[in-house]
Amino acid sequence: MNPAAEKGRVDYRVLPIEEVEELLKVVEAERAEAEAEEAAKKGTQGSPK
């Protein structure tokens, strides 16, 4: 989002449902990827025996 021309003012826009759904898909995919990376890190850092 671009900063507003006037200090203290916020510009915003209303997103159509389709755009919100697409953004949610992107966020979900990134979350799943991050969780997989964390699981892989934990899997390689097993307790020493």
ZAMIMI-204347 format. One record per atom (N, C-alpha, C): residue number from 1; residue in three letters; atom name; x, y, z. Coordinates in pm, whole numbers, m for minus. Layout:
residues N
[NUM; "ALA"; "CA"; [X; Y; Z]]
...
//
This chain:
residues 49
[1; "MET"; "N"; [84; m117; 0]]
[1; "MET"; "CA"; [0; 0; 0]]
[1; "MET"; "C"; [89; 124; 0]]
[2; "ASN"; "N"; [58; 217; m84]]
[2; "ASN"; "CA"; [137; 340; m92]]
[2; "ASN"; "C"; [105; 432; 24]]
[3; "PRO"; "N"; [206; 504; 74]]
[3; "PRO"; "CA"; [178; 599; 181]]
[3; "PRO"; "C"; [87; 711; 130]]
[4; "ALA"; "N"; [4; 762; 216]]
[4; "ALA"; "CA"; [m87; 870; 179]]
[4; "ALA"; "C"; [m10; 999; 158]]
[5; "ALA"; "N"; [m67; 1089; 80]]
[5; "ALA"; "CA"; [m2; 1217; 52]]
[5; "ALA"; "C"; [1; 1304; 177]]
[6; "GLU"; "N"; [m100; 1294; 263]]
[6; "GLU"; "CA"; [m106; 1376; 383]]
[6; "GLU"; "C"; [m65; 1292; 504]]
[7; "LYS"; "N"; [15; 1352; 592]]
[7; "LYS"; "CA"; [56; 1281; 713]]
[7; "LYS"; "C"; [m66; 1257; 801]]
[8; "GLY"; "N"; [m76; 1137; 855]]
[8; "GLY"; "CA"; [m188; 1103; 941]]
[8; "GLY"; "C"; [m309; 1050; 866]]
[9; "ARG"; "N"; [m300; 1044; 735]]
[9; "ARG"; "CA"; [m411; 993; 654]]
[9; "ARG"; "C"; [m374; 856; 599]]
[10; "VAL"; "N"; [m470; 767; 594]]
[10; "VAL"; "CA"; [m446; 633; 542]]
[10; "VAL"; "C"; [m535; 611; 421]]
[11; "ASP"; "N"; [m474; 564; 312]]
[11; "ASP"; "CA"; [m551; 527; 194]]
[11; "ASP"; "C"; [m578; 377; 201]]
[12; "TYR"; "N"; [m694; 336; 161]]
[12; "TYR"; "CA"; [m727; 194; 160]]
[12; "TYR"; "C"; [m819; 166; 43]]
[13; "ARG"; "N"; [m835; 38; 14]]
[13; "ARG"; "CA"; [m928; m2; m90]]
[13; "ARG"; "C"; [m1001; m128; m45]]
[14; "VAL"; "N"; [m1117; m147; m97]]
[14; "VAL"; "CA"; [m1197; m266; m67]]
[14; "VAL"; "C"; [m1161; m372; m170]]
[15; "LEU"; "N"; [m1127; m491; m121]]
[15; "LEU"; "CA"; [m1089; m600; m210]]
[15; "LEU"; "C"; [m1211; m683; m247]]
[16; "PRO"; "N"; [m1218; m725; m371]]
[16; "PRO"; "CA"; [m1326; m818; m408]]
[16; "PRO"; "C"; [m1301; m954; m344]]
[17; "ILE"; "N"; [m1407; m1028; m324]]
[17; "ILE"; "CA"; [m1398; m1160; m259]]
[17; "ILE"; "C"; [m1296; m1249; m330]]
[18; "GLU"; "N"; [m1295; m1247; m462]]
[18; "GLU"; "CA"; [m1203; m1333; m538]]
[18; "GLU"; "C"; [m1058; m1301; m505]]
[19; "GLU"; "N"; [m1026; m1172; m491]]
[19; "GLU"; "CA"; [m888; m1134; m460]]
[19; "GLU"; "C"; [m850; m1176; m318]]
[20; "VAL"; "N"; [m944; m1165; m225]]
[20; "VAL"; "CA"; [m918; m1208; m88]]
[20; "VAL"; "C"; [m893; m1359; m85]]
[21; "GLU"; "N"; [m973; m1435; m159]]
[21; "GLU"; "CA"; [m955; m1580; m163]]
[21; "GLU"; "C"; [m819; m1617; m221]]
[22; "GLU"; "N"; [m775; m1547; m325]]
[22; "GLU"; "CA"; [m643; m1573; m384]]
[22; "GLU"; "C"; [m532; m1541; m284]]
[23; "LEU"; "N"; [m546; m1430; m213]]
[23; "LEU"; "CA"; [m445; m1393; m113]]
[23; "LEU"; "C"; [m440; m1497; m1]]
[24; "LEU"; "N"; [m555; m1547; 40]]
[24; "LEU"; "CA"; [m558; m1650; 144]]
[24; "LEU"; "C"; [m489; m1778; 98]]
[25; "LYS"; "N"; [m503; m1813; m29]]
[25; "LYS"; "CA"; [m434; m1931; m82]]
[25; "LYS"; "C"; [m283; m1912; m75]]
[26; "VAL"; "N"; [m236; m1792; m108]]
[26; "VAL"; "CA"; [m93; m1764; m103]]
[26; "VAL"; "C"; [m43; m1774; 40]]
[27; "VAL"; "N"; [m117; m1714; 133]]
[27; "VAL"; "CA"; [m77; m1717; 274]]
[27; "VAL"; "C"; [m75; m1860; 326]]
[28; "GLU"; "N"; [m175; m1939; 292]]
[28; "GLU"; "CA"; [m181; m2078; 337]]
[28; "GLU"; "C"; [m64; m2159; 282]]
[29; "ALA"; "N"; [m30; m2137; 156]]
[29; "ALA"; "CA"; [83; m2209; 95]]
[29; "ALA"; "C"; [214; m2171; 163]]
[30; "GLU"; "N"; [232; m2042; 192]]
[30; "GLU"; "CA"; [354; m1997; 260]]
[30; "GLU"; "C"; [361; m2051; 402]]
[31; "ARG"; "N"; [246; m2058; 470]]
[31; "ARG"; "CA"; [243; m2112; 606]]
[31; "ARG"; "C"; [280; m2259; 606]]
[32; "ALA"; "N"; [225; m2335; 512]]
[32; "ALA"; "CA"; [254; m2478; 503]]
[32; "ALA"; "C"; [403; m2499; 473]]
[33; "GLU"; "N"; [459; m2416; 387]]
[33; "GLU"; "CA"; [602; m2427; 354]]
[33; "GLU"; "C"; [688; m2398; 477]]
[34; "ALA"; "N"; [651; m2296; 553]]
[34; "ALA"; "CA"; [727; m2262; 673]]
[34; "ALA"; "C"; [717; m2373; 777]]
[35; "GLU"; "N"; [599; m2431; 791]]
[35; "GLU"; "CA"; [583; m2542; 886]]
[35; "GLU"; "C"; [666; m2663; 844]]
[36; "ALA"; "N"; [672; m2689; 715]]
[36; "ALA"; "CA"; [752; m2802; 665]]
[36; "ALA"; "C"; [900; m2778; 692]]
[37; "GLU"; "N"; [946; m2655; 674]]
[37; "GLU"; "CA"; [1086; m2622; 703]]
[37; "GLU"; "C"; [1116; m2640; 851]]
[38; "GLU"; "N"; [1025; m2597; 938]]
[38; "GLU"; "CA"; [1046; m2614; 1082]]
[38; "GLU"; "C"; [1048; m2762; 1120]]
[39; "ALA"; "N"; [960; m2840; 1060]]
[39; "ALA"; "CA"; [957; m2984; 1089]]
[39; "ALA"; "C"; [1087; m3050; 1042]]
[40; "ALA"; "N"; [1139; m3006; 928]]
[40; "ALA"; "CA"; [1264; m3062; 878]]
[40; "ALA"; "C"; [1380; m3027; 971]]
[41; "LYS"; "N"; [1380; m2906; 1022]]
[41; "LYS"; "CA"; [1486; m2865; 1116]]
[41; "LYS"; "C"; [1480; m2948; 1243]]
[42; "LYS"; "N"; [1360; m2969; 1294]]
[42; "LYS"; "CA"; [1344; m3047; 1416]]
[42; "LYS"; "C"; [1382; m3193; 1392]]
[43; "GLY"; "N"; [1355; m3243; 1273]]
[43; "GLY"; "CA"; [1388; m3381; 1239]]
[43; "GLY"; "C"; [1536; m3405; 1230]]
[44; "THR"; "N"; [1613; m3304; 1190]]
[44; "THR"; "CA"; [1759; m3320; 1179]]
[44; "THR"; "C"; [1829; m3290; 1310]]
[45; "GLN"; "N"; [1758; m3235; 1405]]
[45; "GLN"; "CA"; [1820; m3201; 1534]]
[45; "GLN"; "C"; [1772; m3296; 1643]]
[46; "GLY"; "N"; [1775; m3424; 1615]]
[46; "GLY"; "CA"; [1733; m3523; 1712]]
[46; "GLY"; "C"; [1825; m3525; 1833]]
[47; "SER"; "N"; [1777; m3582; 1942]]
[47; "SER"; "CA"; [1860; m3587; 2063]]
[47; "SER"; "C"; [1973; m3688; 2046]]
[48; "PRO"; "N"; [2093; m3653; 2087]]
[48; "PRO"; "CA"; [2207; m3745; 2075]]
[48; "PRO"; "C"; [2193; m3862; 2171]]
[49; "LYS"; "N"; [2241; m3980; 2130]]
[49; "LYS"; "CA"; [2232; m4099; 2216]]
[49; "LYS"; "C"; [2368; m4146; 2255]]
//
